[in-house]
Each structure stands twice: as structure tokens, then as C-alpha cells.
Amino acid sequence: MIEQTFIQALIDVVLFLSLYTIVTTALNYQYGYTGIPNFGLAFAVAGGAYITGFLPGRIAYLIYKSQLPDPNWDYVKDNAMIFMKVNQLLAKDPALSITLLILTLVAAMGVGALLGFVATFPAVRLRADFLMIVLIAFAEAVRIIGMNYEPLAGGTLGIGVPKLLKWTGLSKNVQDLVLVAGLAIVVVIFNWFMLHSPYGRLLRAVRESEYAATAVGKDVNRVKMEVMVVGSAIAAIAGAIHGFYLLRVIPPAYTRYDWTFWPWLMLMLGGRGSELGALAGTSSIIIIRRLVSIYKHAIQAFIPFDVVWLERMALGIAFLVIMIFKPDGLIPEKPFKIKGLHDKELSEDAEVTDT
Amino acid sequence: MAIAFMIIFTQAFIFATLLAFLTLGFNLTYLTARIPNWAHGSFAALGVYITLTVTRVWNMNPYYSIPISFFVVGLLGISVYLGVVYTLKRAGAPEIILLISTLAVDIVMTSSLNIIADYLMYVHKVSSRIFILRDLDIEIFGLPGILVVAPTLLAIFTIIFSYMLYKTKFGMAMRGTVESPELASILGINTDMVNLVSWFITGGLAGISGALLPLWFLSDPGIGTMLIIDVFAASILGGIRSIYAAIIGSYIIGFAEVGGTSLLSFIVPEIGGVSVSSYRLLVPLTVLVITLMVLPRGLYGFYEEYKEKKIKPKEVEA
């Protein structure tokens, strides 16, 4: 029994690690490499999640409408009953399941990209401090719309998500691990290749000095737009698979604490602009939070308030401590070494010291 | 209909006045310390809980909470400046880190306020979430007390503050720091002192605003986040570089938000099955985005440009 709990806890850690790795990778791409302080990360995650709540279930419902016990069921109101039947039917229909899964992921990326594109308008015009506030407010607006506009993702109660991998016959844990961890690995590899290309150097050039980048003929605003669009699309994947993992999309859950501030803390702890740092920061915080969540209920009996607030307070204090004592993070960004160029520089230095 | 309109007008007017206190302080810290203080809304939220404690735990008149809030939140402002902003500035942190630090302060404060709210609920059996204290307000000349007290305080404060800024030596030092902190410190002005005073005033103003808020509006530990978006919109709309423009911006935002949503819910009561007022936060956000696109320096910037255009030809003639 204890063994089983332990394995379940381990699987949960791996799943959340993968989910947050995707989000911190997107953030590292936007803030770490390009220097856009995207404090509205949650809007992309929420956008992706809303699509998971909106699209696959509804398409499956429309296709199977004639086979439902009562064709007059309302998609939002009778959601639970619809899904009982739809999940049974989907389990026998791998082709439709796969199509829906891919369609949802693509649509979620599309919506993320679209939201990122909308956020570009302030991103290229505003100074960093104003931009941060506008993006926080933007994410809050996306959450408010999701919470109040029920046809989108069920409002405050949320909406079910169909089981699209049931036809494989694997257990739910294995399905999740394959889907979530698989996508996380794809995102990390994609990110690594992108950053070790000339494009990665262009991003850092924009971060270091927009004027210098403009002077060598680079379109800084275009680069920022691309980064916002691609980064938000990546973050939206996390939102979409979070929905598949929980089998439910609950709009009020996409708060700025869970999907903006925690990823930011992970990135700042690990070290902005460093791939290893992002991974290290994400894993250490996920593990700490998981351990705390096991023991926090033990403290509850001794304090006259909800223990959740202590965790949130720790989040704020951790931010301050990292910023004051370790601003570069655990694994600071290493300067780029380019073959040929840096060898030459070294030899030039040597000459100077000789003379 | 007329009565309903009057109620909406009163509500919007009070909200706008309380917002003006906040925006004034927000602009003041922006001008002296050069950071938009995201924790500003939570400063007001602390004032809210001071009022709750004064009225429900100590059973006193809510207006006693104004001076207490002013000093407590003012001291909190000073400690945030010394403990966080000043420390980071001395370590050479860039602007963006300073802003993130105020966000972190906001997170710490919101969770502390939630702890206070839980404590008041469990220990003192006070309803401390989504509460309103309208029944405790006194009547002055047949009007709700807050309708008299809030604008009077705002007027008195603006007059004192203008006098201090333009007629005293410290005010001159303050204006010097606003123009150029480096130059001011070269001339022997203690800019740290100026910053300290401005953070105290900022905190104090937020405290007053928060102390009066629960008398008329639903309050909650998370109210600060809602307020800061209004404050930011008002500040950008008025012009972040002017203290008086903050008041104008606040009145526009206050009326647009409270008045606008209330009127809209008369005309279209429901959108997608939910009342219009749920979308209230979208009003300041829309104003914010439009202002940043069309008038990035706000109404004050518009006024400055107008003034420059008017003066320039004369200078050329001379």
C-alpha cells in the first residue's frame, strides 16, 4: 500500500515537472533569452486549457449526438452524463481519438499564438515596467472571461475533457506519462536546437542591446513578436495537456500564482537564460512543493488560519531572497562560445600581453 | 429611475475619490523611486482590515481607523522601501527586478492579509471575507458620512501637499529629486530622505483610502489586486508624470468603471448568462490599452504638448 502511494507520488512529480518544464521553457525563451518580461504567462496556459475544454468534447458530442440516450442534452449542463457515453464510444474509435488529440493540440497552439500576438502590441511599444502590469492585467482578463462565459469552458465549475487515449488500453498514469513527458521532451529539444542556432544569438543580441541589434540591420520588433507568439504557443501546450491530465478544465484554476509567479520563481531560482538552470529551478521547486504538500496538513491543527497562505507567503519571500542574495540563480547563464571566433579572440589577447 | 441614477452616481463618486488617494500616492512613488509599486493595492487592503478590526473587534466608530491606518500603512511603506527597494537599488538591481520585488511584496502582503482575515474569523468570530460595513457609517447633514469625509480629506490633503511641494524647502528638494535624482544628490539633497518621506505619504494615503473603502464597497483580502489595476489605469490615463493629473484620471476611471458597468447592467442585464458586473475589471483594462496606444503619456502629456505648441511660436518671434 505504502509502495503504491509512493509510486503515485513519484508519477505526480514527474507529470508536474514535465508540465512546468514546458511553461518555464516558454518563459525562458521570452524573458531569459529575449528579455521580454512576460508576466502574463498564465493567459497562454489558460487559452490552451480553454481549447481543451471547448473543442474535443464538443466535436465528439456533435459526432455521437445520434447515439446518445437523449439527443436533447445540453453540452454544458449535462456534461457529466454526455461524457460517460462519449468516453465509451471514443474507446472503440482510435482514429477519431487521435485526430481529436492532434487537432486540440494544434488549435491550442494556435490560440496561444493568437493571444501572444495580441500581447505583442503592448510588448513592442511599452517600457518593461508598464508592459509587466499590462500583461498581468491581460492574463487576469482572460481568466475573468473564462470564469464568466460558460459556453467556453463551463465557467467557474469547469467542463469535462474526453479520454482520448483510452483506446490504447493503458492505465491512466501511463497515458499521462507518455503524453505529458513526451511533449515536454519535444519542447526541450526544440528549444535547445533553436537556441544553439544563429537565431538564438539574435535573441540574446536583442536582449543585450536593442539599439546594437537594430544597428546591424535586425528588426527588433519583429523578433519580439515572433518570440511572444512562439513562446505563448508553447505555454498553451502545457495548458492543453493539463486539461487532458485532469480530465477537466476549470477556468478559475489558471491563476497568476500557479501559472505565472511559480514559473517565474522557478526560472529565477535556476538562472535566467540558462537551459540547465531552468530545469534545475523547476525540478527543485516542484519537489519542494510536493514534499510540503504532504506535510502541510500536519501543521494545520496548530494554526488559526488556512495553511495555504503560508505556502503563498513563502513564494513571495523566496522571490525576495533570490533577488537579494542570488540574482543570477543556481546555474547562471554561460557566455556563448562560437567556434573559431573565440579562439581568435584569445590569441589576440595573448598578443596584447606579449607586447 | 432618478433614485437609481443618484445611487450609481454616489457610488461612482465615492469610488473615484478613494481611487484618487491611491493614484496620487502611486504617482508620487513612481516619480521619486522610478518604480510602479505593484503592492500599492495591498497597502489599501491593509487599511481595510484595520477598519474591520477597529469596528468589529474594538467596537469603535469606523472613522477612528483613518489616523491609525495612515500611520500603520505609512510605516509599512517605509519598511517596504528600506527593506526591499533600497536594498535592491544599492545592490545595483535593474528596474525590472525592482518591479518584480514589489510584486513579491504584494504576494507576501496578500497572503498575510488572508492570514489576518482567517484569524479574525476563527478567533474573533468576525465575518472577514466579502464583507461591507455600510450600516456603521454615520450621517452628516443627511448625507452618508463617507460622501462628506472622503472628498474633504482629499481636498485638504491636496492643498497641504501642494503647499509643501511649492512653498517649503523640503518640497523643493522633492521636486529636484523628481526631476533628476543624480543632480539633486550632487547638490546636497538627501534623496534617500525624500524617498522615505514619499513612501510614508504614499502608504498613508493608501491607508486612508483603504480605511474608508469597506464603508461603501464589498471588501476581501484580494481587493488589492483589483484596485491596483484601476490605479494603474487612472495613473496612465491622467499622466504618470503629474500628481494632479492622477486625480483627474481617477475620476474618469472611477465613473467609467462603477457608473459604466452599473448603467450597462440596466440596459443589458446579462451577457452569456452572467451579470455584466462580473466583467467590471475589463473596463479599466480597456481604458489602459487604448490610452497606451493613443496617448502614451496620458492626458497630462497631451496638455504639455498643447502648451509647448502654444509657447514655441512666441519664442521664435522674440
Interface residues (C-beta under 8 A of the other chain):
Chain A: P37 F39 F121 P122 R125 L126 A128 D129 F130 M132 I133 V134 I136 A137 F138 E140 A141 I144 I145 M147 N148 Y149 E150 P151 G155 Y257 F261 W264 M268 P304 F305 D306 W309 L310 R312 M313 L315 G316 I317 F319 L320 M323 I324 P327
Chain B: I35 P36 W38 V84 T87 L88 A91 A93 E95 I96 I97 L99 I100 S101 L103 A104 V105 D106 I107 V108 M109 T110 S111 S112 N114 I115 D118 Y119 Y122 V123 T225 I228 I229 F232 I236 I271 G272 G273 V274 S278 Y279 L281 L282 P284 L285 L288 V289 L292 M293 P296
